[in-house]
Amino acid sequence: MAKIAYFNGQYGPHSQAMVHIDDRGYQFADGIYEVCLVIGGRYWDMEGHLARMERSLGALRIGMPMGVASLKVVMNEVLRRNRLSDALVYIQVTRGVAPRNHPFPADEVAPALIMTARRFDLDQSDTQAAKGVGVITAADIRWGRVDIKSISLLPNVLAKQAAVEAGAAETWLVRDGLVTEGSSTNAWIVTDDGVLVTHPKGHEILGGITRETSLACAKDLQIQVEERAFSVSEAQNAAEAFITSATNLVTPVVQIDGVKIGDGAPGRVALRLREAYKERARRVSGA
Ligand code: PDD
């Protein structure tokens, strides 16, 4: 079955989904995006993703392309037309199409919205989580507002490519000796006392929606949390480490720069949190 995308205000074959060469997303990376996880036909953390989308757009002074209720209709329609039950839905909004010029277009232009969906394999994700993944580290060379989910992702692309070339799943980014987050995930450790540690929200990290839900799960499980930065060596000596994102859910990290974490097997706390996350998402997910 041909994949269907939403673009230029309509649904059509993904292979024919073209955007204008003067789209400011293409020219300037002047736009934002969201990646939403869908399991069993239901969006997980949909409200969180939509709220962050509004925040990102607001920070860049780009208007919402349509109201939230209409967006939800398109989100569900993209799923339906692709006959997907477990999926990752990609949403992108740019400032729109205008002749190339750095300032915002003087004349009102409509923000450009695209939406695509692809199948997500939860079993494969579970298998990966059961094995755990390795991460490497690299300097965080990104700009000062990475809390905006901007499509300007070159440092993230380079960091992820470095991970791939090193046979790792992710690169943790390090600023002033401290881990901020991964190239497309949030970074966590578990101390010997069983305390979860992750970088506080602010301009230096993207506030992950999965991070937020994981914090709620930790509270439910009465696991103590400290939102503070940690160094690479603290992480290498931690009891456990893991990453979170819509694409990874909660995935244990078993190696950092070649150093085994704990006994080198996925941590108990991380796996417990993964199960709690799945359970919570199933319970509260909406469409
Ligand atoms: N990435 N940090 C960064 C830099 C990210 O790009 C992402 C998400 C996260 C986790 O956010 P969330 O839990 O809301 O998915 C943290 C998406 C999945 C991507 O770029 O594909």
Boltz pocket constraint, residues with backbone or C-beta under 6 A from the ligand:
constraints:
  - pocket:
      binder: B
      contacts: [[A, 35], [A, 146], [A, 156], [A, 181], [A, 182], [A, 183], [A, 184], [A, 185], [A, 186], [A, 206], [A, 207], [A, 208], [A, 209], [A, 210], [A, 211], [A, 244], [A, 245], [A, 246], [A, 247]]
      max_distance: 6.0
